[in-house]
Amino acid sequence: MSKKIAIVATNGFEHSELTKPKEYLENAGHTTQVISISSGEIEAAHDAGSVPVDTTFDGINAADYDALVLPGGVSNPDTLRTHSEVVAFIRHFVDAKKPIAAICHGPWTLIEADAVVDKKVTSWPSLKTDLENAGATWVDEKVVVDDNLVTSRKPDDIPAFNEAFGKLL
């Protein structure tokens, strides 16, 4: 059954952590939408290119989406977690127990949405203390699935990340 999946990102996202899951999900028959805090295009970290934004948070309803992907990149989630509309959007997926996939620095936004309390997660290693302070159990593994949450550490983990998220869907 085809799902409508939100991919939430802004400038500074890790290119492969957005584009590879997007491609994987679309090839599996799902619909994806890149949602950002501003319209136009968003620039990847390290001058790795850009992707078009499908829509912004103005006027969208989280209930219209079946699942959520949060790519990493250091400045991407650091910026997103400071926007209340983004945190509220993510909180909908947490409260509704919809599938959420976050990779690398992506879990930073989950902390703001109180989504990691009592969850086993992984991430880029520098987030370990932040995630543990937010109530998570952090492990250094390629991919971790805890209930409706899939997390991974880095771009090298994308194949396992995609596969785990695909199974969850």
N, CA, C and O of each residue as an XYZ file, in Angstrom:
676
protein
N       0.850     -1.189      0.000
C       0.000      0.000      0.000
C       0.891      1.246      0.000
O       1.789      1.378      0.832
N       0.638      2.132     -0.917
C       1.429      3.343     -1.069
C       1.199      4.313      0.095
O       0.068      4.513      0.539
N       2.283      4.903      0.575
C       2.231      5.861      1.687
C       2.662      7.238      1.197
O       3.404      7.360      0.223
N       2.185      8.270      1.887
C       2.628      9.643      1.630
C       3.620      9.996      2.740
O       3.276      9.994      3.922
N       4.854     10.300      2.335
C       5.933     10.457      3.302
C       6.508     11.860      3.254
O       6.882     12.360      2.193
N       6.572     12.485      4.419
C       7.166     13.814      4.572
C       8.668     13.665      4.796
O       9.106     12.871      5.628
N       9.445     14.432      4.049
C      10.883     14.531      4.268
C      11.145     15.969      4.695
O      11.019     16.890      3.889
N      11.506     16.162      5.955
C      11.657     17.499      6.510
C      13.129     17.878      6.532
O      13.950     17.190      7.138
N      13.459     18.996      5.853
C      14.850     19.439      5.777
C      14.915     20.931      5.467
O      13.936     21.551      5.052
N      16.111     21.483      5.685
C      16.395     22.859      5.306
C      17.854     22.938      4.867
O      18.523     21.910      4.757
N      18.343     24.124      4.621
C      19.726     24.294      4.186
C      20.685     23.600      5.139
O      20.505     23.625      6.357
N      21.702     22.984      4.565
C      22.697     22.294      5.363
C      22.429     20.818      5.548
O      23.123     20.162      6.324
N      21.433     20.273      4.849
C      21.144     18.829      4.951
C      22.258     18.030      4.295
O      22.957     18.530      3.414
N      22.416     16.797      4.726
C      23.385     15.884      4.103
C      22.725     15.313      2.851
O      21.719     14.609      2.940
N      23.295     15.619      1.681
C      22.664     15.321      0.397
C      22.208     13.870      0.269
O      21.050     13.613     -0.061
N      23.104     12.924      0.524
C      22.747     11.515      0.337
C      21.693     11.044      1.339
O      20.926     10.126      1.047
N      21.652     11.666      2.512
C      20.683     11.260      3.545
C      19.271     11.731      3.233
O      18.316     11.269      3.857
N      19.124     12.639      2.282
C      17.805     13.034      1.799
C      17.499     12.321      0.481
O      16.438     11.717      0.326
N      18.433     12.395     -0.458
C      18.125     11.904     -1.806
C      18.044     10.392     -1.903
O      17.193      9.876     -2.627
N      18.892      9.669     -1.205
C      18.868      8.196     -1.299
C      17.605      7.605     -0.658
O      16.985      6.739     -1.276
N      17.188      8.024      0.551
C      15.905      7.521      1.073
C      14.721      7.938      0.197
O      13.796      7.152     -0.008
N      14.746      9.170     -0.321
C      13.669      9.647     -1.198
C      13.553      8.737     -2.417
O      12.460      8.291     -2.767
N      14.687      8.465     -3.058
C      14.703      7.589     -4.232
C      14.226      6.174     -3.877
O      13.432      5.583     -4.609
N      14.703      5.646     -2.771
C      14.310      4.311     -2.324
C      12.794      4.245     -2.116
O      12.137      3.315     -2.584
N      12.253      5.228     -1.418
C      10.821      5.233     -1.110
C       9.978      5.373     -2.372
O       8.966      4.688     -2.518
N      10.381      6.245     -3.277
C       9.641      6.430     -4.527
C       9.712      5.167     -5.397
O       8.727      4.792     -6.033
N      10.872      4.523     -5.419
C      10.999      3.273     -6.180
C      10.131      2.166     -5.596
O       9.745      1.235     -6.303
N       9.823      2.268     -4.301
C       8.942      1.292     -3.643
C       7.462      1.646     -3.824
O       6.587      0.949     -3.311
N       7.187      2.730     -4.552
C       5.804      3.103     -4.848
C       5.188      4.131     -3.926
O       3.994      4.414     -4.029
N       5.978      4.699     -3.025
C       5.466      5.711     -2.110
C       5.605      7.104     -2.717
O       6.391      7.312     -3.641
N       4.845      8.042     -2.198
C       4.926      9.443     -2.593
C       5.705     10.181     -1.515
O       5.437     10.009     -0.326
N       6.666     11.001     -1.921
C       7.416     11.804     -0.955
C       7.204     13.277     -1.230
O       6.952     13.688     -2.363
N       7.310     14.065     -0.172
C       7.294     15.517     -0.301
C       8.391     16.084      0.573
O       8.469     15.780      1.763
N       9.247     16.918     -0.026
C      10.257     17.636      0.738
C       9.579     18.875      1.307
O       9.070     19.722      0.574
N       9.588     18.954      2.627
C       8.936     20.059      3.334
C      10.013     20.857      4.062
O      10.869     20.287      4.739
N       9.965     22.186      3.916
C      10.978     23.022      4.535
C      10.357     24.288      5.120
O       9.162     24.543      4.972
N      11.198     25.067      5.782
C      10.739     26.306      6.417
C      10.653     27.454      5.423
O      10.074     28.497      5.725
N      11.231     27.264      4.225
C      11.109     28.280      3.181
C      10.964     27.580      1.829
O      11.375     26.432      1.666
N      10.385     28.275      0.881
C      10.121     27.691     -0.437
C      11.350     27.813     -1.338
O      12.358     28.410     -0.960
N      11.246     27.245     -2.517
C      12.338     27.301     -3.487
C      13.168     26.047     -3.454
O      12.650     24.942     -3.617
N      14.459     26.214     -3.243
C      15.376     25.091     -3.144
C      16.140     25.183     -1.839
O      16.351     26.273     -1.307
N      16.554     24.032     -1.325
C      17.411     24.015     -0.147
C      18.777     23.479     -0.560
O      18.887     22.569     -1.382
N      19.812     24.067      0.032
C      21.189     23.740     -0.310
C      21.744     22.688      0.636
O      21.605     22.795      1.855
N      22.369     21.678      0.066
C      23.003     20.634      0.858
C      24.300     21.153      1.475
O      24.867     22.143      1.012
N      24.757     20.481      2.514
C      26.041     20.791      3.124
C      27.160     20.464      2.134
O      26.968     19.680      1.204
N      28.313     21.064      2.339
C      29.519     20.762      1.569
C      29.363     21.051      0.078
O      30.019     20.414     -0.746
N      28.496     22.011     -0.277
C      28.267     22.356     -1.685
C      27.930     21.136     -2.542
O      28.356     21.031     -3.692
N      27.159     20.220     -1.962
C      26.829     18.963     -2.642
C      25.597     19.070     -3.532
O      25.134     18.058     -4.059
N      25.064     20.253     -3.709
C      23.900     20.425     -4.567
C      22.700     20.922     -3.798
O      22.801     21.326     -2.640
N      21.566     20.884     -4.461
C      20.325     21.360     -3.846
C      19.177     20.459     -4.271
O      19.299     19.674     -5.211
N      18.067     20.586     -3.568
C      16.846     19.896     -3.960
C      15.690     20.887     -3.882
O      15.705     21.796     -3.052
N      14.695     20.717     -4.737
C      13.533     21.597     -4.669
C      12.665     21.267     -3.457
O      12.541     20.111     -3.052
N      12.074     22.304     -2.896
C      11.127     22.158     -1.795
C       9.743     21.983     -2.415
O       9.329     22.779     -3.258
N       9.033     20.941     -1.994
C       7.688     20.709     -2.511
C       6.660     21.594     -1.830
O       5.711     22.054     -2.466
N       6.845     21.835     -0.536
C       5.913     22.674      0.207
C       6.578     23.148      1.491
O       7.609     22.619      1.908
N       5.968     24.154      2.109
C       6.454     24.659      3.388
C       5.434     24.287      4.466
O       4.396     23.691      4.179
N       5.743     24.644      5.682
C       4.860     24.300      6.794
C       3.589     25.141      6.820
O       2.653     24.818      7.551
N       3.543     26.204      6.042
C       2.349     27.049      5.978
C       1.208     26.286      5.326
O       1.290     25.934      4.150
N       0.165     26.034      6.066
C      -1.038     25.454      5.497
C      -1.033     23.953      5.288
O      -1.988     23.421      4.722
N       0.014     23.239      5.726
C      -0.029     21.784      5.589
C      -0.513     21.161      6.894
O      -0.456     21.775      7.959
N      -0.981     19.945      6.780
C      -1.502     19.234      7.936
C      -0.727     17.931      8.094
O      -0.715     17.100      7.186
N      -0.086     17.752      9.233
C       0.703     16.539      9.479
C      -0.147     15.276      9.348
O       0.371     14.215      9.002
N      -1.426     15.384      9.618
C      -2.315     14.222      9.529
C      -2.434     13.695      8.098
O      -2.875     12.564      7.893
N      -2.046     14.501      7.107
C      -2.105     14.081      5.708
C      -0.946     13.172      5.306
O      -0.911     12.670      4.183
N       0.012     12.957      6.230
C       1.199     12.159      5.934
C       1.206     10.884      6.767
O       0.742     10.861      7.907
N       1.745      9.825      6.170
C       1.774      8.520      6.825
C       3.078      8.237      7.563
O       3.115      7.402      8.467
N       4.152      8.933      7.177
C       5.462      8.665      7.764
C       6.349      9.893      7.578
O       6.014     10.819      6.839
N       7.494      9.877      8.273
C       8.382     11.035      8.323
C       9.836     10.593      8.190
O      10.248      9.608      8.802
N      10.612     11.324      7.389
C      12.060     11.113      7.269
C      12.762     12.398      7.676
O      12.404     13.487      7.227
N      13.787     12.254      8.549
C      14.586     13.383      9.019
C      16.052     13.149      8.652
O      16.759     12.435      9.363
N      16.518     13.749      7.540
C      17.918     13.610      7.166
C      18.816     14.397      8.120
O      18.355     15.257      8.870
N      20.104     14.079      8.069
C      21.062     14.779      8.907
C      21.707     15.949      8.199
O      21.085     16.651      7.402
N      22.981     16.134      8.519
C      23.696     17.350      8.182
C      23.674     18.174      9.460
O      22.618     18.272     10.085
N      24.757     18.757      9.869
C      24.812     19.415     11.182
C      23.858     20.594     11.287
O      23.079     20.670     12.237
N      23.903     21.513     10.331
C      23.092     22.731     10.481
C      21.618     22.515     10.164
O      20.774     23.274     10.641
N      21.285     21.495      9.369
C      19.894     21.210      9.015
C      19.022     20.974     10.257
O      18.101     21.755     10.494
N      19.275     19.934     11.054
C      18.416     19.722     12.219
C      18.604     20.775     13.310
O      17.682     21.052     14.077
N      19.806     21.363     13.374
C      20.030     22.407     14.371
C      19.136     23.612     14.087
O      18.624     24.234     15.018
N      18.947     23.940     12.829
C      18.035     25.026     12.452
C      16.579     24.600     12.637
O      15.785     25.344     13.213
N      16.226     23.414     12.156
C      14.837     22.964     12.214
C      14.296     22.903     13.643
O      13.134     23.234     13.877
N      15.122     22.485     14.592
C      14.643     22.312     15.967
C      14.326     23.623     16.660
O      13.751     23.627     17.748
N      14.698     24.741     16.039
C      14.385     26.048     16.624
C      13.066     26.628     16.106
O      12.664     27.719     16.511
N      12.403     25.908     15.224
C      11.134     26.380     14.641
C       9.968     25.602     15.241
O       9.869     24.387     15.067
N       9.100     26.296     15.936
C       7.992     25.637     16.642
C       7.077     24.870     15.700
O       6.552     23.824     16.082
N       6.868     25.357     14.480
C       5.992     24.656     13.544
C       6.594     23.322     13.127
O       5.862     22.361     12.890
N       7.912     23.251     13.034
C       8.590     22.000     12.694
C       8.455     21.005     13.845
O       8.121     19.839     13.635
N       8.715     21.477     15.056
C       8.615     20.617     16.234
C       7.186     20.097     16.393
O       6.989     18.922     16.701
N       6.193     20.954     16.188
C       4.792     20.526     16.289
C       4.464     19.496     15.210
O       3.733     18.541     15.473
N       4.990     19.677     14.010
C       4.767     18.736     12.913
C       5.330     17.365     13.298
O       4.648     16.351     13.154
N       6.556     17.334     13.782
C       7.190     16.080     14.196
C       6.426     15.460     15.360
O       6.251     14.243     15.412
N       5.980     16.281     16.277
C       5.254     15.793     17.461
C       3.996     15.023     17.041
O       3.615     14.060     17.706
N       3.355     15.435     15.953
C       2.180     14.710     15.457
C       2.532     13.245     15.174
O       1.783     12.346     15.555
N       3.659     13.004     14.513
C       4.072     11.638     14.173
C       4.375     10.832     15.430
O       4.080      9.639     15.506
N       4.971     11.503     16.415
C       5.272     10.846     17.686
C       3.974     10.438     18.379
O       3.807      9.282     18.770
N       3.063     11.391     18.527
C       1.796     11.132     19.228
C       0.937     10.097     18.510
O       0.261      9.290     19.150
N       0.966     10.123     17.175
C       0.150      9.204     16.381
C       0.854      7.858     16.165
O       0.290      6.952     15.551
N       2.082      7.733     16.669
C       2.884      6.509     16.518
C       3.056      6.115     15.049
O       3.045      4.933     14.704
N       3.216      7.130     14.191
C       3.485      6.888     12.777
C       4.979      6.629     12.597
O       5.780      7.078     13.417
N       5.367      5.919     11.549
C       6.780      5.641     11.307
C       7.616      6.916     11.131
O       7.240      7.839     10.409
N       8.756      6.929     11.816
C       9.707      8.035     11.747
C      11.089      7.436     11.491
O      11.481      6.466     12.139
N      11.823      8.018     10.545
C      13.191      7.596     10.256
C      14.100      8.814     10.356
O      13.867      9.824      9.693
N      15.144      8.715     11.191
C      16.084      9.825     11.376
C      17.509      9.292     11.289
O      17.839      8.269     11.888
N      18.344      9.994     10.541
C      19.719      9.534     10.333
C      20.712     10.639     10.672
O      20.445     11.823     10.467
N      21.862     10.225     11.194
C      22.994     11.088     11.468
C      22.640     12.133     12.533
O      22.429     11.768     13.690
N      22.571     13.415     12.178
C      22.202     14.472     13.121
C      20.681     14.687     13.170
O      20.205     15.494     13.969
N      19.914     13.980     12.334
C      18.457     14.111     12.297
C      17.774     13.954     13.652
O      16.793     14.651     13.911
N      18.255     13.060     14.536
C      17.593     12.905     15.832
C      17.579     14.147     16.731
O      16.835     14.188     17.711
N      18.393     15.157     16.407
C      18.324     16.396     17.192
C      16.900     16.949     17.210
O      16.432     17.416     18.249
N      16.212     16.900     16.081
C      14.843     17.420     16.049
C      13.902     16.550     16.876
O      12.911     17.041     17.417
N      14.212     15.263     16.973
C      13.381     14.369     17.788
C      13.468     14.712     19.269
O      12.497     14.545     20.006
N      14.629     15.188     19.704
C      14.780     15.605     21.101
C      13.794     16.720     21.418
O      13.129     16.688     22.454
N      13.698     17.701     20.533
C      12.791     18.844     20.751
C      11.332     18.404     20.794
O      10.513     19.042     21.455
N      11.005     17.331     20.102
C       9.624     16.831     20.054
C       9.362     15.763     21.117
O       8.343     15.074     21.069
N      10.280     15.626     22.075
C      10.141     14.628     23.151
C       9.895     13.223     22.588
O       9.068     12.473     23.106
N      10.618     12.881     21.531
C      10.376     11.616     20.843
C      11.347     10.511     21.199
O      11.199      9.391     20.709
N      12.341     10.785     22.037
C      13.361      9.768     22.291
C      13.338      9.222     23.720
O      14.143      8.353     24.057
N      12.446      9.708     24.550
C      12.366      9.221     25.930
C      12.078      7.721     25.920
O      11.119      7.273     25.292
N      12.903      6.956     26.611
C      12.773      5.500     26.717
C      12.900      4.783     25.369
O      12.396      3.670     25.219
N      13.557      5.394     24.398
C      13.782      4.775     23.092
C      15.246      4.372     22.970
O      16.131      5.049     23.493
N      15.492      3.275     22.283
C      16.839      2.876     21.914
C      17.106      3.499     20.548
O      16.331      3.300     19.612
N      18.209      4.258     20.429
C      18.499      4.981     19.194
C      19.986      4.919     18.880
O      20.810      4.544     19.714
N      20.296      5.300     17.650
C      21.661      5.572     17.246
C      21.661      6.882     16.476
O      20.604      7.403     16.121
N      22.850      7.408     16.222
C      22.995      8.694     15.535
C      24.464      8.905     15.232
O      25.292      8.031     15.490
N      24.786     10.060     14.688
C      26.177     10.465     14.608
C      26.684     10.516     16.048
O      25.971     11.007     16.924
N      27.887     10.028     16.316
C      28.367      9.892     17.698
C      28.309     11.166     18.555
O      28.130     11.075     19.770
N      28.453     12.331     17.954
C      28.455     13.560     18.754
C      27.106     13.866     19.393
O      27.031     14.714     20.282
N      26.033     13.193     18.960
C      24.708     13.411     19.565
C      24.447     12.495     20.753
O      23.412     12.619     21.407
N      25.362     11.580     21.043
C      25.152     10.587     22.097
C      24.718     11.230     23.413
O      23.698     10.834     23.978
N      25.456     12.196     23.904
C      25.139     12.815     25.192
C      23.803     13.541     25.144
O      23.015     13.443     26.084
N      23.538     14.268     24.064
C      22.255     14.970     23.926
C      21.092     13.991     23.975
O      20.097     14.230     24.660
N      21.221     12.887     23.244
C      20.145     11.893     23.211
C      19.975     11.210     24.570
O      18.850     10.998     25.020
N      21.080     10.868     25.218
C      20.983     10.252     26.551
C      20.390     11.232     27.567
O      19.592     10.835     28.417
N      20.769     12.489     27.485
C      20.194     13.493     28.385
C      18.695     13.692     28.145
O      17.968     14.121     29.041
N      18.245     13.380     26.938
C      16.815     13.482     26.603
C      16.046     12.210     26.931
O      14.846     12.127     26.671
N      16.734     11.207     27.507
C      16.041     10.002     27.955
C      16.188      8.788     27.072
O      15.555      7.763     27.326
N      17.012      8.877     26.034
C      17.207      7.743     25.128
C      18.336      6.846     25.620
O      19.181      7.255     26.416
N      18.325      5.627     25.129
C      19.461      4.724     25.276
C      20.174      4.739     23.933
O      19.615      4.300     22.928
N      21.406      5.241     23.907
C      22.156      5.387     22.667
C      23.075      4.190     22.470
O      23.740      3.751     23.409
N      23.112      3.662     21.249
C      24.010      2.563     20.898
C      24.707      2.894     19.575
O      24.177      3.638     18.750
N      25.884      2.338     19.393
C      26.642      2.537     18.170
C      26.395      1.337     17.255
O      27.181      0.389     17.226
N      25.297      1.396     16.514
C      24.915      0.338     15.588
C      24.506      0.963     14.264
O      24.120      2.131     14.208
N      24.594      0.174     13.201
C      24.281      0.651     11.853
C      22.847      1.180     11.751
O      22.611      2.242     11.176
N      21.905      0.441     12.305
C      20.506      0.835     12.285
C      19.836      0.293     13.543
O      20.124     -0.820     13.985
N      18.943      1.092     14.108
C      18.187      0.682     15.292
C      16.708      0.930     15.010
O      16.316      2.005     14.554
N      15.903     -0.082     15.289
C      14.448      0.057     15.169
C      13.872     -0.127     16.571
O      14.086     -1.161     17.205
N      13.149      0.870     17.046
C      12.470      0.803     18.337
C      11.032      1.249     18.119
O      10.756      2.442     17.988
N      10.129      0.297     18.083
C       8.711      0.563     17.834
C       8.571      1.252     16.474
O       8.887      0.641     15.452
N       8.114      2.488     16.432
C       7.876      3.196     15.171
C       9.063      4.054     14.729
O       8.949      4.805     13.760
N      10.204      3.952     15.428
C      11.350      4.819     15.156
C      12.535      4.031     14.595
O      12.966      3.037     15.179
N      13.055      4.492     13.446
C      14.251      3.934     12.829
C      15.329      5.009     12.869
O      15.098      6.137     12.436
N      16.515      4.661     13.393
C      17.628      5.604     13.404
C      18.888      4.937     12.854
O      19.076      3.727     12.980
N      19.747      5.757     12.241
C      21.034      5.297     11.732
C      22.084      6.378     11.981
O      21.762      7.509     12.343
N      23.367      5.997     11.775
C      24.473      6.851     12.172
C      24.992      7.801     11.101
O      25.319      8.948     11.405
N      25.074      7.341      9.842
C      25.825      8.097      8.838
C      25.466      7.621      7.430
O      24.750      6.633      7.266
N      25.973      8.336      6.409
C      25.653      7.953      5.029
C      25.974      6.503      4.680
O      25.241      5.883      3.909
N      27.047      5.952      5.228
C      27.377      4.553      4.929
C      26.274      3.582      5.356
O      26.191      2.468      4.841
N      25.433      4.005      6.293
C      24.368      3.155      6.822
C      23.067      3.238      6.016
O      22.100      2.544      6.330
N      23.041      4.074      4.991
C      21.790      4.326      4.263
C      21.130      3.049      3.731
O      19.913      2.923      3.863
N      21.849      2.106      3.144
C      21.148      0.898      2.671
C      20.399      0.172      3.797
O      19.251     -0.229      3.605
N      21.021      0.001      4.952
C      20.351     -0.658      6.086
C      19.215      0.210      6.620
O      18.167     -0.310      7.004
N      19.410      1.519      6.646
C      18.397      2.482      7.076
C      17.168      2.381      6.184
O      16.043      2.272      6.673
N      17.390      2.418      4.871
C      16.269      2.319      3.916
C      15.527      1.001      4.079
O      14.297      0.977      4.114
N      16.266     -0.084      4.179
C      15.640     -1.404      4.304
C      14.802     -1.493      5.571
O      13.676     -1.989      5.531
N      15.330     -1.021      6.691
C      14.588     -1.078      7.960
C      13.339     -0.212      7.911
O      12.283     -0.610      8.405
N      13.455      0.968      7.316
C      12.300      1.852      7.215
C      11.267      1.260      6.264
O      10.066      1.329      6.526
N      11.727      0.683      5.168
C      10.810      0.041      4.223
C      10.013     -1.073      4.874
O       8.819     -1.214      4.614
N      10.664     -1.872      5.724
C       9.964     -2.941      6.440
C       8.951     -2.368      7.418
O       7.857     -2.910      7.572
N       9.311     -1.271      8.081
C       8.402     -0.643      9.038
C       7.148     -0.113      8.357
O       6.052     -0.176      8.913
N       7.319      0.406      7.158
C       6.175      0.933      6.413
C       5.212     -0.169      6.035
O       4.189      0.095      5.403
